Amino acid sequence: MKERILLSFMIIFIVLICFPSTHFMTAYPSDDFLISATSYIHEIFSLNENQHRIEHRSGLFENPGDLTPVCHIDPQVITIIEQQENWALINTWLGQLWVNLDFSPSTEELDNLISRHGSNLALLFQNLETGFVYTYNPDLVLFGASLNKINHALYVYTLAERGYISMDTIHTFTEADRRGGTGRIQNMAVGTRFTTRELLQHSIIHSCNVAYRMLIRHTTNAEFSYHDFVQELGANTYFIGNISSQNTNVHDKALWMNAVHSYIWSEGTYSHHFREDLLATTGFIQADYPMARKYGWATASFHDAAIVYADSPYILIILSNFDDGAAGTFRNISLEIQEFNRTWF
């Protein structure tokens, strides 16, 4: 095992140093990278035979094969007292407990719960601490409805952070902007004025269609286009079509939600505004914790995507082709996912 790890790192070092202009990186490895990688190799090769490095947050159990952990440990080096197949007995602050060295939570109950909905629903769960991902029907592609507003909002915030636009620019509501559906601006007087920041707030918190269209109009001719942003993010450009009529699937939406999560907790000038708006909006996913989220609802499109700030935070995305009446289904599934996350992570 150690020999394979060493060989892998040697190959990486050779590629990074000898071919710096490849797509792996555009400059030589930084000192921090080299120090970090060297330290990791040193740690791996300095382990005793009865030591093992836990790479992810893992559960501690009273007995091998138990399903419910007593508590959890963060990534660290453990000293194994006894081993039964993939289970290792270690000393903890609660006494001797077992950890599964090949941890993979059982998803049988989730499979049974979600499969009742057949091909009408798709789901992705991602635990942000461990990276564990569970999906159901991940290739189902649907119209994103108002979920698209979170994508475009992240783009607008990125433009502002990079200096392409100002959050203080004034936009005037015209009759041509008027749209039906959700939102408050459609009921206001023509001539009402809003800053870019206020339009973003309306678009996210109130899912305002008018605010969304006004933001699209404002950024259509930006030097850094929406298509450029989607490419930079690594999202699916084939889903774009018309900016206000994008399709999505759970994998693509997960990429967007991870990018949103990274931005709203960054040191960005405006990131706290986006975070506050996402935490203030409502939707169909239920949880006992704060959620940064956005829902979408249109004909044959009933969706919600949330970053749930539980003790072990996770992303949950549920897409469906239901027209309405699915709030109960979303509630039941999301509470089961919450319990799954609470049990295993």
C-alpha positions as CSV (number, residue, x, y, z in Angstrom):
1,M,0.0,0.0,0.0
2,K,2.8,2.5,1.0
3,E,4.7,1.7,-2.2
4,R,1.6,2.5,-4.3
5,I,1.1,5.8,-2.5
6,L,4.8,6.7,-2.9
7,L,4.7,5.9,-6.6
8,S,1.5,8.0,-7.1
9,F,3.1,11.0,-5.5
10,M,6.3,10.6,-7.5
11,I,4.3,10.6,-10.7
12,I,2.4,13.7,-9.6
13,F,5.7,15.6,-8.7
14,I,7.3,14.7,-12.1
15,V,4.2,15.9,-14.1
16,L,3.9,19.1,-12.1
17,I,7.6,20.0,-12.3
18,C,8.4,18.9,-15.8
19,F,5.2,19.9,-17.5
20,P,4.0,23.1,-15.7
21,S,2.2,24.4,-18.8
22,T,-0.2,21.5,-19.0
23,H,-3.8,21.7,-17.8
24,F,-2.8,20.4,-14.4
25,M,-1.5,23.9,-13.4
26,T,-0.2,27.0,-15.0
27,A,2.9,27.5,-12.8
28,Y,5.3,25.5,-10.8
29,P,4.1,23.9,-7.6
30,S,3.9,26.4,-4.7
31,D,6.1,26.0,-1.6
32,D,3.0,25.5,0.4
33,F,1.9,22.6,-1.9
34,L,5.3,20.9,-1.7
35,I,5.5,21.3,2.0
36,S,2.0,19.9,2.5
37,A,2.5,17.0,0.2
38,T,5.9,16.2,1.7
39,S,4.4,16.3,5.2
40,Y,1.6,14.0,4.2
41,I,4.1,11.5,2.7
42,H,6.2,11.6,5.8
43,E,3.2,11.0,8.0
44,I,2.1,8.0,5.9
45,F,5.5,6.4,6.0
46,S,6.1,7.1,9.7
47,L,3.0,5.1,10.7
48,N,3.5,2.0,12.7
49,E,1.9,-1.3,11.6
50,N,-0.9,-0.9,14.1
51,Q,-1.6,2.7,13.0
52,H,-4.0,3.9,10.4
53,R,-5.0,7.4,9.1
54,I,-8.7,8.1,9.0
55,E,-9.3,10.3,6.0
56,H,-12.9,11.4,6.7
57,R,-15.1,12.2,9.7
58,S,-16.2,8.7,10.9
59,G,-18.6,7.2,13.4
60,L,-17.5,5.3,16.6
61,F,-19.5,2.3,17.5
62,E,-19.9,0.1,20.6
63,N,-19.7,-3.2,18.6
64,P,-18.5,-4.2,15.1
65,G,-21.5,-4.1,12.7
66,D,-23.6,-1.6,14.7
67,L,-25.6,0.8,12.5
68,T,-25.9,3.8,14.9
69,P,-22.7,5.5,16.0
70,V,-22.1,6.6,19.6
71,C,-20.2,9.7,18.4
72,H,-17.8,10.8,15.7
73,I,-14.1,11.5,15.2
74,D,-12.5,13.9,12.8
75,P,-9.7,12.8,10.4
76,Q,-6.7,11.7,12.4
77,V,-4.2,8.9,12.9
78,I,-5.6,6.1,15.1
79,T,-3.8,3.3,16.9
80,I,-5.5,0.0,16.5
81,I,-5.9,-2.2,19.5
82,E,-7.8,-5.0,17.8
83,Q,-9.1,-5.5,14.3
84,Q,-11.9,-7.7,13.0
85,E,-12.0,-7.5,9.2
86,N,-12.7,-3.7,8.4
87,W,-13.5,-2.9,12.0
88,A,-10.8,-1.5,14.3
89,L,-11.0,-1.1,18.1
90,I,-9.4,2.1,19.4
91,N,-9.0,4.1,22.6
92,T,-11.3,7.2,22.8
93,W,-12.3,9.7,25.4
94,L,-15.3,7.5,26.0
95,G,-13.3,4.3,26.4
96,Q,-12.7,1.7,23.8
97,L,-14.9,1.9,20.7
98,W,-15.0,0.5,17.1
99,V,-14.5,2.4,13.9
100,N,-15.2,1.1,10.4
101,L,-12.0,1.5,8.3
102,D,-14.1,1.0,5.1
103,F,-17.0,3.2,6.0
104,S,-20.0,3.4,3.7
105,P,-23.5,4.1,5.2
106,S,-26.4,1.9,4.3
107,T,-28.8,3.6,1.9
108,E,-31.3,0.8,1.7
109,E,-34.0,2.7,3.6
110,L,-33.5,5.7,1.4
111,D,-33.7,3.6,-1.8
112,N,-37.0,2.1,-0.6
113,L,-38.4,5.5,0.3
114,I,-37.5,7.4,-2.8
115,S,-38.0,4.6,-5.4
116,R,-41.8,4.8,-4.8
117,H,-41.8,7.9,-6.9
118,G,-40.2,6.1,-9.9
119,S,-38.9,8.2,-12.7
120,N,-40.8,11.3,-11.6
121,L,-38.2,12.5,-9.1
122,A,-34.4,12.9,-8.8
123,L,-32.4,13.5,-5.7
124,L,-28.8,14.2,-4.6
125,F,-27.5,14.3,-1.0
126,Q,-24.0,15.4,-0.3
127,N,-22.4,15.5,3.2
128,L,-20.1,18.5,3.0
129,E,-17.7,17.2,5.7
130,T,-17.0,13.8,4.3
131,G,-17.9,14.3,0.6
132,F,-20.2,11.3,0.7
133,V,-22.8,11.5,-2.1
134,Y,-26.1,9.6,-2.6
135,T,-28.1,10.0,-5.8
136,Y,-31.4,8.8,-7.1
137,N,-32.3,9.1,-10.8
138,P,-29.4,11.5,-11.4
139,D,-29.8,11.7,-15.2
140,L,-33.3,13.1,-15.1
141,V,-33.2,16.5,-16.9
142,L,-35.9,19.0,-16.1
143,F,-36.7,22.7,-16.6
144,G,-35.0,24.4,-13.7
145,A,-37.8,27.0,-13.1
146,S,-36.9,29.4,-10.4
147,L,-33.9,27.4,-9.4
148,N,-32.2,29.2,-12.2
149,K,-32.4,32.4,-10.3
150,I,-29.7,31.2,-7.8
151,N,-27.3,30.5,-10.7
152,H,-27.8,33.9,-12.2
153,A,-27.5,35.6,-8.8
154,L,-24.2,34.0,-8.2
155,Y,-23.1,35.3,-11.7
156,V,-24.2,38.8,-10.8
157,Y,-22.4,38.7,-7.5
158,T,-19.3,37.5,-9.3
159,L,-19.5,40.4,-11.8
160,A,-19.7,42.8,-8.9
161,E,-16.8,41.2,-7.0
162,R,-14.6,41.5,-10.2
163,G,-15.6,45.1,-10.8
164,Y,-17.6,44.6,-14.0
165,I,-20.8,46.1,-12.5
166,S,-21.8,48.1,-9.4
167,M,-24.3,47.0,-6.8
168,D,-25.5,50.6,-6.6
169,T,-26.5,51.0,-10.2
170,I,-30.1,52.2,-10.5
171,H,-32.7,50.3,-12.6
172,T,-36.1,51.6,-13.5
173,F,-39.1,49.3,-13.7
174,T,-40.8,49.6,-17.1
175,E,-44.0,48.2,-18.5
176,A,-41.9,45.9,-20.8
177,D,-40.4,44.3,-17.6
178,R,-43.8,43.3,-16.2
179,R,-44.2,39.5,-15.9
180,G,-46.7,37.3,-14.2
181,G,-46.0,34.6,-11.7
182,T,-44.2,35.1,-8.4
183,G,-42.8,38.3,-7.1
184,R,-43.8,41.8,-5.9
185,I,-42.4,44.2,-8.4
186,Q,-45.2,43.4,-11.0
187,N,-47.7,45.1,-8.6
188,M,-45.6,48.2,-8.3
189,A,-45.9,51.4,-10.3
190,V,-44.0,51.7,-13.5
191,G,-41.0,54.0,-12.9
192,T,-40.2,52.5,-9.5
193,R,-36.4,52.3,-9.1
194,F,-34.1,49.7,-7.6
195,T,-30.4,49.1,-7.1
196,T,-28.8,46.0,-8.4
197,R,-28.6,44.8,-4.8
198,E,-32.3,45.3,-4.3
199,L,-33.2,43.4,-7.5
200,L,-31.0,40.5,-6.2
201,Q,-32.9,40.5,-3.0
202,H,-36.3,40.4,-4.8
203,S,-35.1,37.7,-7.1
204,I,-34.0,35.4,-4.3
205,I,-36.2,36.0,-1.3
206,H,-39.5,36.7,-3.3
207,S,-38.5,34.7,-6.4
208,C,-39.5,37.7,-8.4
209,N,-39.7,37.1,-12.1
210,V,-39.6,40.8,-12.9
211,A,-36.4,41.3,-10.9
212,Y,-34.8,38.3,-12.5
213,R,-35.6,39.7,-16.0
214,M,-34.3,43.1,-15.1
215,L,-31.0,41.6,-13.9
216,I,-30.7,39.5,-17.1
217,R,-31.2,42.7,-19.1
218,H,-28.6,44.5,-17.1
219,T,-25.9,41.8,-17.6
220,T,-26.6,40.8,-21.2
221,N,-23.7,42.7,-22.6
222,A,-21.3,42.2,-19.7
223,E,-17.7,41.8,-20.8
224,F,-17.6,38.5,-18.8
225,S,-20.7,36.8,-20.1
226,Y,-23.0,34.3,-18.4
227,H,-21.8,31.6,-20.8
228,D,-18.2,32.4,-19.8
229,F,-19.1,32.0,-16.2
230,V,-20.8,28.7,-16.7
231,Q,-17.8,27.4,-18.5
232,E,-15.4,28.7,-15.8
233,L,-17.5,27.0,-13.1
234,G,-17.5,23.7,-15.1
235,A,-21.3,23.5,-15.3
236,N,-23.2,22.1,-18.2
237,T,-23.3,24.8,-21.0
238,Y,-25.8,22.7,-22.9
239,F,-28.4,23.3,-20.2
240,I,-28.3,27.1,-20.8
241,G,-30.4,27.7,-23.9
242,N,-32.2,30.9,-23.0
243,I,-30.8,32.2,-19.7
244,S,-34.3,32.4,-18.2
245,S,-35.2,28.9,-19.4
246,Q,-32.3,26.7,-18.3
247,N,-32.6,22.9,-17.8
248,T,-30.8,21.1,-15.0
249,N,-30.2,17.7,-13.3
250,V,-29.1,17.0,-9.8
251,H,-25.4,16.7,-10.6
252,D,-25.3,20.1,-12.4
253,K,-27.3,21.7,-9.6
254,A,-25.0,20.2,-7.0
255,L,-22.0,21.9,-8.7
256,W,-23.9,25.2,-8.5
257,M,-24.8,24.7,-4.9
258,N,-21.2,23.9,-3.9
259,A,-20.1,27.1,-5.7
260,V,-22.8,29.1,-3.8
261,H,-21.7,27.5,-0.5
262,S,-18.1,28.5,-1.1
263,Y,-19.0,32.0,-2.1
264,I,-21.4,32.9,0.7
265,W,-18.9,31.9,3.4
266,S,-16.0,33.6,1.6
267,E,-14.5,37.0,2.4
268,G,-16.2,38.5,-0.6
269,T,-17.4,42.1,-0.4
270,Y,-21.0,41.1,-1.0
271,S,-21.0,37.4,0.0
272,H,-22.8,38.2,3.3
273,H,-25.7,39.8,1.4
274,F,-26.2,36.6,-0.7
275,R,-26.0,34.5,2.4
276,E,-28.6,36.5,4.2
277,D,-31.0,36.3,1.3
278,L,-30.7,32.6,0.8
279,L,-31.2,32.0,4.6
280,A,-34.3,34.2,4.5
281,T,-36.1,32.5,1.7
282,T,-38.6,29.6,2.0
283,G,-39.1,26.3,0.1
284,F,-40.3,22.7,0.3
285,I,-37.3,20.9,1.9
286,Q,-37.7,20.7,5.7
287,A,-35.0,20.6,8.3
288,D,-34.4,21.5,12.0
289,Y,-31.5,23.7,11.0
290,P,-30.9,27.0,9.0
291,M,-30.9,26.5,5.3
292,A,-29.5,28.5,2.4
293,R,-31.9,27.5,-0.4
294,K,-33.9,28.3,-3.5
295,Y,-37.0,26.6,-4.8
296,G,-38.4,26.4,-8.3
297,W,-42.0,25.8,-9.3
298,A,-43.6,25.8,-12.8
299,T,-45.6,23.4,-15.0
300,A,-44.1,19.9,-14.7
301,S,-41.3,21.4,-12.5
302,F,-41.4,21.3,-8.7
303,H,-37.9,21.6,-7.1
304,D,-35.9,22.7,-4.1
305,A,-32.2,22.9,-3.5
306,A,-30.8,23.6,0.0
307,I,-27.5,23.8,1.9
308,V,-28.5,22.5,5.4
309,Y,-26.3,23.8,8.2
310,A,-26.7,20.8,10.5
311,D,-24.0,19.8,12.9
312,S,-22.5,18.0,9.9
313,P,-23.7,20.3,7.0
314,Y,-25.1,18.8,3.8
315,I,-26.6,19.7,0.4
316,L,-29.9,18.3,-0.6
317,I,-31.4,18.7,-4.0
318,I,-34.8,17.3,-5.0
319,L,-36.1,17.7,-8.6
320,S,-39.4,16.5,-9.8
321,N,-41.8,16.8,-12.8
322,F,-44.8,17.2,-10.4
323,D,-47.0,20.2,-11.1
324,D,-48.0,20.8,-7.5
325,G,-49.2,19.0,-4.4
326,A,-45.7,17.6,-3.8
327,A,-44.9,19.6,-0.7
328,G,-45.8,16.7,1.5
329,T,-43.5,14.4,-0.5
330,F,-40.6,16.8,-0.3
331,R,-41.2,17.2,3.5
332,N,-41.2,13.4,4.1
333,I,-38.1,12.8,2.0
334,S,-36.1,15.7,3.4
335,L,-36.8,14.7,7.0
336,E,-35.7,11.2,6.2
337,I,-32.5,12.6,4.7
338,Q,-32.0,14.7,7.8
339,E,-32.2,11.6,10.0
340,F,-29.9,9.7,7.7
341,N,-27.3,12.6,8.0
342,R,-27.8,12.8,11.7
343,T,-27.3,9.0,12.2
344,W,-24.3,8.5,10.0
345,F,-22.5,11.9,10.1
